[in-house]
Amino acid sequence: MVAARIRAMGFADYLATIRAFTDEELIPAEPEMVRRGEVPPALVDRMAELGLFGITLDREHGGLGWSVEEQVRLTMEFTRASLVYRSRFSTTIGLVSQAVAAHGTPDQRARLLPEFASGRTVAAFALTEESAGTDATAVRTTAAADGEGYVLNGRKRYITNGHWADVLLVFARHAESAELSAFLVDRTAPGVSTRVPEQMNGHAEGPVAEIDLVDVRVGPEALLGGVEGQGLRQAMRGINHARIHVAATAVGQGTRLLQEATAHAATRQQFGQPLLELGALQSLLGRSYAELEAGRALALDCAREFDRSGPPRERISAAKLYCTEMASVLADRAVQILGGAGIVGPHPVPRMWRDVRALRIYEGASQLHERNLARALPALLA
């Protein structure tokens, strides 16, 4: 439950609280997280206590009611810590909750949104399959009407929080019409099974899941919005919201990477002087700061437009593309500046380098955004 003192805070105080939480609890706990191979449960409880599961939801449904710009500012703070922390609540606050808030029935909203906001119910967005990733229209999971509801069959993969979520938002095609719909499925329902991969190349402490659905029966109340064939539109509401959060996440990671690289360059001596005094490294660091601030400005301006007039689809795509590519470049430069310490040992930069790479893939690979932006240019530049 979100503490009353948190709900009473203005945004400036809340931002300061999350900044302190990041600096004093999340970042110092990263070594423990790595040793455990998971986010410590006590920290997940702290995230819920501080309201991080409710930053995108309105106060009517138990959330904190922050604007998109405020959500982006918060994200840039807590994602200076490991990306794995964010993954524990990211699918709840974005992909799933926004689809439910925008398209759910009154009963679905009243039942689920307060649970999401409090952190009592964790959600996962089960869209991706072997043949359906960047191409979300290629879903093969089926939903067959049986007179009392639907029977779901299929396999999902790469599902963040899929192994420990309480609710799965499952996208499936109707066997009769081939239209795509979304279903709210209890992860513990008969026929649902999950497993995690043997190896994660990044995000090791927050593994994605593969989900099997074998003759999973759900009632008509599980159909998101109570209307068939709206799955793609419902998915995009969550995806567009999530993409701007991913852009902000890339900025948060870029900020930490630059801080770590600069601190190393200021203390590491070579050729009788700190690395920070070498012209080649000054060029890397100076350019990195300029690129980071360009990404910060783009993400914030995009968020303001979202608040003014709804999701600016192409600008969200541009922000997601630029910021995630930028963060990967900064991560590579940070490893280069650290030298051997970027390859061997417990320094956070090489772990972040592995983790940040995934940002260029999920919520639409970079090449998808490049293609979509190119196709939209005639209208955008008219």
TORKOL-4160 file (C-alpha; in steps of 0.2 Angstrom, whole numbers, padded with zeros to 4 digits, m for minus):
382
<pt num="1" X="0000" Y="0000" Z="0000"/>
<pt num="2" X="0007" Y="0017" Z="m0005"/>
<pt num="3" X="0010" Y="0027" Z="0011"/>
<pt num="4" X="m0001" Y="0042" Z="0015"/>
<pt num="5" X="0014" Y="0053" Z="0016"/>
<pt num="6" X="0019" Y="0048" Z="m0001"/>
<pt num="7" X="0002" Y="0052" Z="m0008"/>
<pt num="8" X="0002" Y="0069" Z="0001"/>
<pt num="9" X="0018" Y="0074" Z="m0008"/>
<pt num="10" X="0020" Y="0087" Z="m0021"/>
<pt num="11" X="0030" Y="0082" Z="m0036"/>
<pt num="12" X="0046" Y="0091" Z="m0032"/>
<pt num="13" X="0046" Y="0082" Z="m0015"/>
<pt num="14" X="0042" Y="0066" Z="m0023"/>
<pt num="15" X="0056" Y="0068" Z="m0036"/>
<pt num="16" X="0068" Y="0071" Z="m0022"/>
<pt num="17" X="0062" Y="0056" Z="m0013"/>
<pt num="18" X="0065" Y="0045" Z="m0028"/>
<pt num="19" X="0082" Y="0053" Z="m0031"/>
<pt num="20" X="0087" Y="0049" Z="m0013"/>
<pt num="21" X="0080" Y="0031" Z="m0014"/>
<pt num="22" X="0091" Y="0029" Z="m0030"/>
<pt num="23" X="0107" Y="0035" Z="m0022"/>
<pt num="24" X="0105" Y="0028" Z="m0005"/>
<pt num="25" X="0096" Y="0011" Z="m0008"/>
<pt num="26" X="0095" Y="0006" Z="m0026"/>
<pt num="27" X="0113" Y="0009" Z="m0032"/>
<pt num="28" X="0122" Y="0003" Z="m0015"/>
<pt num="29" X="0111" Y="m0013" Z="m0017"/>
<pt num="30" X="0117" Y="m0018" Z="m0034"/>
<pt num="31" X="0131" Y="m0029" Z="m0028"/>
<pt num="32" X="0119" Y="m0039" Z="m0017"/>
<pt num="33" X="0107" Y="m0040" Z="m0032"/>
<pt num="34" X="0121" Y="m0048" Z="m0042"/>
<pt num="35" X="0126" Y="m0060" Z="m0029"/>
<pt num="36" X="0108" Y="m0066" Z="m0026"/>
<pt num="37" X="0104" Y="m0067" Z="m0044"/>
<pt num="38" X="0088" Y="m0057" Z="m0041"/>
<pt num="39" X="0081" Y="m0041" Z="m0035"/>
<pt num="40" X="0080" Y="m0042" Z="m0016"/>
<pt num="41" X="0062" Y="m0044" Z="m0011"/>
<pt num="42" X="0064" Y="m0030" Z="0002"/>
<pt num="43" X="0068" Y="m0018" Z="m0011"/>
<pt num="44" X="0053" Y="m0023" Z="m0021"/>
<pt num="45" X="0043" Y="m0020" Z="m0006"/>
<pt num="46" X="0051" Y="m0003" Z="m0004"/>
<pt num="47" X="0047" Y="0001" Z="m0022"/>
<pt num="48" X="0029" Y="m0002" Z="m0019"/>
<pt num="49" X="0029" Y="0008" Z="m0003"/>
<pt num="50" X="0036" Y="0023" Z="m0012"/>
<pt num="51" X="0022" Y="0022" Z="m0025"/>
<pt num="52" X="0033" Y="0017" Z="m0040"/>
<pt num="53" X="0020" Y="0004" Z="m0046"/>
<pt num="54" X="0008" Y="0019" Z="m0047"/>
<pt num="55" X="0017" Y="0033" Z="m0055"/>
<pt num="56" X="0007" Y="0031" Z="m0072"/>
<pt num="57" X="m0011" Y="0029" Z="m0064"/>
<pt num="58" X="m0023" Y="0041" Z="m0059"/>
<pt num="59" X="m0027" Y="0044" Z="m0040"/>
<pt num="60" X="m0045" Y="0038" Z="m0043"/>
<pt num="61" X="m0038" Y="0021" Z="m0045"/>
<pt num="62" X="m0024" Y="0022" Z="m0031"/>
<pt num="63" X="m0010" Y="0029" Z="m0042"/>
<pt num="64" X="m0001" Y="0045" Z="m0039"/>
<pt num="65" X="m0007" Y="0054" Z="m0055"/>
<pt num="66" X="0009" Y="0061" Z="m0062"/>
<pt num="67" X="0009" Y="0068" Z="m0079"/>
<pt num="68" X="0019" Y="0060" Z="m0093"/>
<pt num="69" X="0033" Y="0073" Z="m0091"/>
<pt num="70" X="0034" Y="0070" Z="m0072"/>
<pt num="71" X="0034" Y="0051" Z="m0076"/>
<pt num="72" X="0049" Y="0054" Z="m0088"/>
<pt num="73" X="0058" Y="0064" Z="m0075"/>
<pt num="74" X="0056" Y="0051" Z="m0062"/>
<pt num="75" X="0062" Y="0037" Z="m0074"/>
<pt num="76" X="0077" Y="0047" Z="m0077"/>
<pt num="77" X="0081" Y="0047" Z="m0059"/>
<pt num="78" X="0078" Y="0028" Z="m0054"/>
<pt num="79" X="0086" Y="0022" Z="m0070"/>
<pt num="80" X="0102" Y="0028" Z="m0065"/>
<pt num="81" X="0102" Y="0012" Z="m0055"/>
<pt num="82" X="0102" Y="m0005" Z="m0063"/>
<pt num="83" X="0089" Y="m0008" Z="m0077"/>
<pt num="84" X="0084" Y="m0024" Z="m0068"/>
<pt num="85" X="0076" Y="m0014" Z="m0054"/>
<pt num="86" X="0065" Y="m0005" Z="m0067"/>
<pt num="87" X="0060" Y="m0021" Z="m0075"/>
<pt num="88" X="0051" Y="m0027" Z="m0059"/>
<pt num="89" X="0037" Y="m0014" Z="m0061"/>
<pt num="90" X="0039" Y="m0008" Z="m0079"/>
<pt num="91" X="0027" Y="m0019" Z="m0087"/>
<pt num="92" X="0014" Y="m0015" Z="m0073"/>
<pt num="93" X="0015" Y="0004" Z="m0075"/>
<pt num="94" X="0016" Y="0004" Z="m0094"/>
<pt num="95" X="0012" Y="m0010" Z="m0106"/>
<pt num="96" X="m0002" Y="m0017" Z="m0096"/>
<pt num="97" X="m0009" Y="m0004" Z="m0085"/>
<pt num="98" X="m0011" Y="0009" Z="m0099"/>
<pt num="99" X="m0020" Y="m0004" Z="m0110"/>
<pt num="100" X="m0032" Y="m0008" Z="m0096"/>
<pt num="101" X="m0034" Y="0011" Z="m0091"/>
<pt num="102" X="m0038" Y="0016" Z="m0109"/>
<pt num="103" X="m0047" Y="0001" Z="m0115"/>
<pt num="104" X="m0053" Y="m0010" Z="m0100"/>
<pt num="105" X="m0071" Y="m0012" Z="m0095"/>
<pt num="106" X="m0077" Y="m0002" Z="m0080"/>
<pt num="107" X="m0076" Y="m0018" Z="m0070"/>
<pt num="108" X="m0058" Y="m0022" Z="m0076"/>
<pt num="109" X="m0052" Y="m0005" Z="m0072"/>
<pt num="110" X="m0060" Y="m0005" Z="m0055"/>
<pt num="111" X="m0053" Y="m0022" Z="m0051"/>
<pt num="112" X="m0036" Y="m0021" Z="m0058"/>
<pt num="113" X="m0029" Y="m0004" Z="m0058"/>
<pt num="114" X="m0029" Y="m0001" Z="m0039"/>
<pt num="115" X="m0020" Y="m0018" Z="m0037"/>
<pt num="116" X="m0007" Y="m0013" Z="m0050"/>
<pt num="117" X="m0004" Y="0004" Z="m0042"/>
<pt num="118" X="m0001" Y="m0003" Z="m0025"/>
<pt num="119" X="0011" Y="m0016" Z="m0031"/>
<pt num="120" X="0000" Y="m0031" Z="m0024"/>
<pt num="121" X="m0003" Y="m0037" Z="m0042"/>
<pt num="122" X="0011" Y="m0038" Z="m0055"/>
<pt num="123" X="0007" Y="m0039" Z="m0073"/>
<pt num="124" X="0016" Y="m0045" Z="m0088"/>
<pt num="125" X="0013" Y="m0041" Z="m0107"/>
<pt num="126" X="0012" Y="m0057" Z="m0116"/>
<pt num="127" X="0013" Y="m0053" Z="m0135"/>
<pt num="128" X="0030" Y="m0059" Z="m0141"/>
<pt num="129" X="0031" Y="m0076" Z="m0149"/>
<pt num="130" X="0044" Y="m0085" Z="m0160"/>
<pt num="131" X="0036" Y="m0077" Z="m0176"/>
<pt num="132" X="0029" Y="m0062" Z="m0168"/>
<pt num="133" X="0041" Y="m0049" Z="m0161"/>
<pt num="134" X="0044" Y="m0033" Z="m0171"/>
<pt num="135" X="0030" Y="m0039" Z="m0182"/>
<pt num="136" X="0016" Y="m0039" Z="m0169"/>
<pt num="137" X="0003" Y="m0044" Z="m0182"/>
<pt num="138" X="0011" Y="m0062" Z="m0183"/>
<pt num="139" X="0004" Y="m0069" Z="m0167"/>
<pt num="140" X="m0001" Y="m0087" Z="m0169"/>
<pt num="141" X="m0008" Y="m0090" Z="m0151"/>
<pt num="142" X="m0026" Y="m0094" Z="m0153"/>
<pt num="143" X="m0042" Y="m0091" Z="m0144"/>
<pt num="144" X="m0056" Y="m0102" Z="m0148"/>
<pt num="145" X="m0074" Y="m0098" Z="m0142"/>
<pt num="146" X="m0082" Y="m0113" Z="m0132"/>
<pt num="147" X="m0099" Y="m0106" Z="m0128"/>
<pt num="148" X="m0093" Y="m0101" Z="m0110"/>
<pt num="149" X="m0078" Y="m0090" Z="m0114"/>
<pt num="150" X="m0062" Y="m0094" Z="m0124"/>
<pt num="151" X="m0049" Y="m0108" Z="m0124"/>
<pt num="152" X="m0031" Y="m0101" Z="m0127"/>
<pt num="153" X="m0017" Y="m0111" Z="m0134"/>
<pt num="154" X="0001" Y="m0105" Z="m0139"/>
<pt num="155" X="0018" Y="m0101" Z="m0133"/>
<pt num="156" X="0025" Y="m0084" Z="m0129"/>
<pt num="157" X="0043" Y="m0079" Z="m0126"/>
<pt num="158" X="0055" Y="m0065" Z="m0120"/>
<pt num="159" X="0041" Y="m0060" Z="m0108"/>
<pt num="160" X="0047" Y="m0048" Z="m0094"/>
<pt num="161" X="0040" Y="m0052" Z="m0077"/>
<pt num="162" X="0032" Y="m0067" Z="m0085"/>
<pt num="163" X="0038" Y="m0080" Z="m0072"/>
<pt num="164" X="0032" Y="m0071" Z="m0057"/>
<pt num="165" X="0018" Y="m0060" Z="m0063"/>
<pt num="166" X="0000" Y="m0062" Z="m0056"/>
<pt num="167" X="m0009" Y="m0057" Z="m0072"/>
<pt num="168" X="m0004" Y="m0060" Z="m0090"/>
<pt num="169" X="m0011" Y="m0049" Z="m0104"/>
<pt num="170" X="m0011" Y="m0062" Z="m0117"/>
<pt num="171" X="m0013" Y="m0058" Z="m0136"/>
<pt num="172" X="m0021" Y="m0071" Z="m0146"/>
<pt num="173" X="m0030" Y="m0074" Z="m0163"/>
<pt num="174" X="m0048" Y="m0079" Z="m0164"/>
<pt num="175" X="m0049" Y="m0096" Z="m0172"/>
<pt num="176" X="m0065" Y="m0092" Z="m0181"/>
<pt num="177" X="m0060" Y="m0074" Z="m0188"/>
<pt num="178" X="m0041" Y="m0073" Z="m0186"/>
<pt num="179" X="m0044" Y="m0056" Z="m0177"/>
<pt num="180" X="m0032" Y="m0051" Z="m0163"/>
<pt num="181" X="m0039" Y="m0049" Z="m0145"/>
<pt num="182" X="m0031" Y="m0047" Z="m0128"/>
<pt num="183" X="m0035" Y="m0057" Z="m0113"/>
<pt num="184" X="m0032" Y="m0055" Z="m0094"/>
<pt num="185" X="m0026" Y="m0072" Z="m0088"/>
<pt num="186" X="m0021" Y="m0078" Z="m0071"/>
<pt num="187" X="m0004" Y="m0084" Z="m0072"/>
<pt num="188" X="m0008" Y="m0098" Z="m0060"/>
<pt num="189" X="m0023" Y="m0104" Z="m0070"/>
<pt num="190" X="m0023" Y="m0122" Z="m0076"/>
<pt num="191" X="m0013" Y="m0125" Z="m0092"/>
<pt num="192" X="m0002" Y="m0110" Z="m0089"/>
<pt num="193" X="0017" Y="m0114" Z="m0087"/>
<pt num="194" X="0032" Y="m0103" Z="m0086"/>
<pt num="195" X="0051" Y="m0105" Z="m0087"/>
<pt num="196" X="0066" Y="m0094" Z="m0088"/>
<pt num="197" X="0081" Y="m0097" Z="m0099"/>
<pt num="198" X="0097" Y="m0105" Z="m0094"/>
<pt num="199" X="0107" Y="m0090" Z="m0099"/>
<pt num="200" X="0103" Y="m0071" Z="m0100"/>
<pt num="201" X="0116" Y="m0060" Z="m0109"/>
<pt num="202" X="0111" Y="m0045" Z="m0099"/>
<pt num="203" X="0097" Y="m0042" Z="m0086"/>
<pt num="204" X="0103" Y="m0058" Z="m0078"/>
<pt num="205" X="0095" Y="m0054" Z="m0061"/>
<pt num="206" X="0078" Y="m0051" Z="m0070"/>
<pt num="207" X="0076" Y="m0065" Z="m0083"/>
<pt num="208" X="0062" Y="m0065" Z="m0096"/>
<pt num="209" X="0051" Y="m0080" Z="m0097"/>
<pt num="210" X="0044" Y="m0092" Z="m0109"/>
<pt num="211" X="0025" Y="m0095" Z="m0107"/>
<pt num="212" X="0016" Y="m0111" Z="m0113"/>
<pt num="213" X="m0003" Y="m0110" Z="m0114"/>
<pt num="214" X="m0011" Y="m0127" Z="m0116"/>
<pt num="215" X="m0031" Y="m0127" Z="m0116"/>
<pt num="216" X="m0031" Y="m0112" Z="m0104"/>
<pt num="217" X="m0050" Y="m0108" Z="m0101"/>
<pt num="218" X="m0055" Y="m0090" Z="m0098"/>
<pt num="219" X="m0072" Y="m0082" Z="m0096"/>
<pt num="220" X="m0079" Y="m0068" Z="m0106"/>
<pt num="221" X="m0074" Y="m0056" Z="m0092"/>
<pt num="222" X="m0056" Y="m0059" Z="m0097"/>
<pt num="223" X="m0058" Y="m0051" Z="m0114"/>
<pt num="224" X="m0050" Y="m0034" Z="m0112"/>
<pt num="225" X="m0063" Y="m0021" Z="m0115"/>
<pt num="226" X="m0076" Y="m0034" Z="m0118"/>
<pt num="227" X="m0074" Y="m0032" Z="m0137"/>
<pt num="228" X="m0066" Y="m0044" Z="m0149"/>
<pt num="229" X="m0053" Y="m0039" Z="m0163"/>
<pt num="230" X="m0046" Y="m0024" Z="m0154"/>
<pt num="231" X="m0030" Y="m0032" Z="m0148"/>
<pt num="232" X="m0018" Y="m0022" Z="m0159"/>
<pt num="233" X="m0025" Y="m0005" Z="m0155"/>
<pt num="234" X="m0025" Y="m0010" Z="m0136"/>
<pt num="235" X="m0007" Y="m0016" Z="m0137"/>
<pt num="236" X="m0001" Y="0000" Z="m0145"/>
<pt num="237" X="m0009" Y="0011" Z="m0131"/>
<pt num="238" X="0003" Y="0002" Z="m0119"/>
<pt num="239" X="0018" Y="0001" Z="m0131"/>
<pt num="240" X="0018" Y="0020" Z="m0135"/>
<pt num="241" X="0018" Y="0024" Z="m0117"/>
<pt num="242" X="0031" Y="0011" Z="m0114"/>
<pt num="243" X="0042" Y="0018" Z="m0128"/>
<pt num="244" X="0044" Y="0035" Z="m0120"/>
<pt num="245" X="0048" Y="0027" Z="m0104"/>
<pt num="246" X="0062" Y="0017" Z="m0113"/>
<pt num="247" X="0069" Y="0033" Z="m0120"/>
<pt num="248" X="0069" Y="0041" Z="m0102"/>
<pt num="249" X="0077" Y="0024" Z="m0096"/>
<pt num="250" X="0091" Y="0026" Z="m0109"/>
<pt num="251" X="0094" Y="0044" Z="m0103"/>
<pt num="252" X="0095" Y="0038" Z="m0085"/>
<pt num="253" X="0107" Y="0024" Z="m0089"/>
<pt num="254" X="0117" Y="0036" Z="m0100"/>
<pt num="255" X="0119" Y="0048" Z="m0085"/>
<pt num="256" X="0126" Y="0035" Z="m0073"/>
<pt num="257" X="0138" Y="0028" Z="m0087"/>
<pt num="258" X="0145" Y="0046" Z="m0090"/>
<pt num="259" X="0146" Y="0048" Z="m0071"/>
<pt num="260" X="0156" Y="0032" Z="m0069"/>
<pt num="261" X="0167" Y="0035" Z="m0084"/>
<pt num="262" X="0171" Y="0053" Z="m0078"/>
<pt num="263" X="0175" Y="0048" Z="m0060"/>
<pt num="264" X="0187" Y="0034" Z="m0067"/>
<pt num="265" X="0195" Y="0046" Z="m0079"/>
<pt num="266" X="0198" Y="0059" Z="m0065"/>
<pt num="267" X="0207" Y="0047" Z="m0054"/>
<pt num="268" X="0216" Y="0035" Z="m0065"/>
<pt num="269" X="0234" Y="0041" Z="m0069"/>
<pt num="270" X="0243" Y="0037" Z="m0085"/>
<pt num="271" X="0258" Y="0046" Z="m0093"/>
<pt num="272" X="0260" Y="0056" Z="m0076"/>
<pt num="273" X="0242" Y="0064" Z="m0077"/>
<pt num="274" X="0224" Y="0059" Z="m0075"/>
<pt num="275" X="0215" Y="0052" Z="m0090"/>
<pt num="276" X="0204" Y="0066" Z="m0089"/>
<pt num="277" X="0218" Y="0078" Z="m0095"/>
<pt num="278" X="0221" Y="0068" Z="m0111"/>
<pt num="279" X="0213" Y="0076" Z="m0126"/>
<pt num="280" X="0207" Y="0060" Z="m0134"/>
<pt num="281" X="0197" Y="0056" Z="m0118"/>
<pt num="282" X="0191" Y="0073" Z="m0117"/>
<pt num="283" X="0184" Y="0072" Z="m0134"/>
<pt num="284" X="0174" Y="0056" Z="m0129"/>
<pt num="285" X="0167" Y="0063" Z="m0113"/>
<pt num="286" X="0163" Y="0080" Z="m0120"/>
<pt num="287" X="0154" Y="0072" Z="m0135"/>
<pt num="288" X="0145" Y="0060" Z="m0124"/>
<pt num="289" X="0138" Y="0074" Z="m0113"/>
<pt num="290" X="0131" Y="0083" Z="m0128"/>
<pt num="291" X="0123" Y="0068" Z="m0135"/>
<pt num="292" X="0116" Y="0064" Z="m0118"/>
<pt num="293" X="0108" Y="0081" Z="m0116"/>
<pt num="294" X="0101" Y="0080" Z="m0133"/>
<pt num="295" X="0092" Y="0064" Z="m0128"/>
<pt num="296" X="0086" Y="0071" Z="m0112"/>
<pt num="297" X="0079" Y="0087" Z="m0121"/>
<pt num="298" X="0070" Y="0076" Z="m0134"/>
<pt num="299" X="0062" Y="0064" Z="m0122"/>
<pt num="300" X="0056" Y="0078" Z="m0111"/>
<pt num="301" X="0049" Y="0088" Z="m0125"/>
<pt num="302" X="0040" Y="0073" Z="m0132"/>
<pt num="303" X="0033" Y="0070" Z="m0115"/>
<pt num="304" X="0026" Y="0088" Z="m0114"/>
<pt num="305" X="0018" Y="0085" Z="m0131"/>
<pt num="306" X="0010" Y="0069" Z="m0125"/>
<pt num="307" X="0002" Y="0078" Z="m0110"/>
<pt num="308" X="m0004" Y="0092" Z="m0121"/>
<pt num="309" X="m0012" Y="0082" Z="m0135"/>
<pt num="310" X="m0010" Y="0064" Z="m0133"/>
<pt num="311" X="0004" Y="0052" Z="m0139"/>
<pt num="312" X="0014" Y="0059" Z="m0153"/>
<pt num="313" X="0018" Y="0043" Z="m0161"/>
<pt num="314" X="0032" Y="0048" Z="m0173"/>
<pt num="315" X="0040" Y="0059" Z="m0160"/>
<pt num="316" X="0039" Y="0045" Z="m0147"/>
<pt num="317" X="0047" Y="0033" Z="m0160"/>
<pt num="318" X="0061" Y="0046" Z="m0163"/>
<pt num="319" X="0065" Y="0048" Z="m0145"/>
<pt num="320" X="0065" Y="0029" Z="m0142"/>
<pt num="321" X="0077" Y="0027" Z="m0157"/>
<pt num="322" X="0089" Y="0041" Z="m0153"/>
<pt num="323" X="0090" Y="0039" Z="m0134"/>
<pt num="324" X="0093" Y="0020" Z="m0134"/>
<pt num="325" X="0106" Y="0021" Z="m0148"/>
<pt num="326" X="0114" Y="0035" Z="m0138"/>
<pt num="327" X="0115" Y="0025" Z="m0122"/>
<pt num="328" X="0123" Y="0010" Z="m0131"/>
<pt num="329" X="0136" Y="0022" Z="m0138"/>
<pt num="330" X="0140" Y="0030" Z="m0121"/>
<pt num="331" X="0141" Y="0012" Z="m0113"/>
<pt num="332" X="0154" Y="0007" Z="m0126"/>
<pt num="333" X="0164" Y="0023" Z="m0123"/>
<pt num="334" X="0163" Y="0020" Z="m0104"/>
<pt num="335" X="0170" Y="0003" Z="m0106"/>
<pt num="336" X="0184" Y="0009" Z="m0117"/>
<pt num="337" X="0188" Y="0023" Z="m0104"/>
<pt num="338" X="0189" Y="0010" Z="m0090"/>
<pt num="339" X="0201" Y="m0001" Z="m0100"/>
<pt num="340" X="0204" Y="m0017" Z="m0091"/>
<pt num="341" X="0192" Y="m0013" Z="m0077"/>
<pt num="342" X="0178" Y="m0012" Z="m0090"/>
<pt num="343" X="0182" Y="m0031" Z="m0095"/>
<pt num="344" X="0188" Y="m0039" Z="m0079"/>
<pt num="345" X="0180" Y="m0037" Z="m0061"/>
<pt num="346" X="0165" Y="m0030" Z="m0052"/>
<pt num="347" X="0164" Y="m0012" Z="m0059"/>
<pt num="348" X="0146" Y="m0008" Z="m0063"/>
<pt num="349" X="0150" Y="m0001" Z="m0081"/>
<pt num="350" X="0152" Y="m0018" Z="m0090"/>
<pt num="351" X="0136" Y="m0025" Z="m0082"/>
<pt num="352" X="0127" Y="m0009" Z="m0088"/>
<pt num="353" X="0135" Y="m0011" Z="m0105"/>
<pt num="354" X="0127" Y="m0028" Z="m0106"/>
<pt num="355" X="0110" Y="m0023" Z="m0099"/>
<pt num="356" X="0108" Y="m0007" Z="m0110"/>
<pt num="357" X="0110" Y="m0016" Z="m0126"/>
<pt num="358" X="0093" Y="m0023" Z="m0125"/>
<pt num="359" X="0085" Y="m0006" Z="m0125"/>
<pt num="360" X="0088" Y="m0005" Z="m0144"/>
<pt num="361" X="0078" Y="m0021" Z="m0146"/>
<pt num="362" X="0062" Y="m0021" Z="m0135"/>
<pt num="363" X="0047" Y="m0009" Z="m0138"/>
<pt num="364" X="0052" Y="m0010" Z="m0157"/>
<pt num="365" X="0069" Y="m0013" Z="m0163"/>
<pt num="366" X="0079" Y="0002" Z="m0170"/>
<pt num="367" X="0077" Y="m0003" Z="m0188"/>
<pt num="368" X="0058" Y="m0003" Z="m0186"/>
<pt num="369" X="0058" Y="0014" Z="m0179"/>
<pt num="370" X="0070" Y="0020" Z="m0193"/>
<pt num="371" X="0058" Y="0012" Z="m0206"/>
<pt num="372" X="0042" Y="0019" Z="m0199"/>
<pt num="373" X="0050" Y="0037" Z="m0197"/>
<pt num="374" X="0056" Y="0036" Z="m0215"/>
<pt num="375" X="0038" Y="0031" Z="m0221"/>
<pt num="376" X="0031" Y="0046" Z="m0211"/>
<pt num="377" X="0043" Y="0059" Z="m0217"/>
<pt num="378" X="0032" Y="0066" Z="m0232"/>
<pt num="379" X="0018" Y="0070" Z="m0219"/>
<pt num="380" X="0030" Y="0075" Z="m0205"/>
<pt num="381" X="0039" Y="0088" Z="m0216"/>
<pt num="382" X="0024" Y="0094" Z="m0226"/>
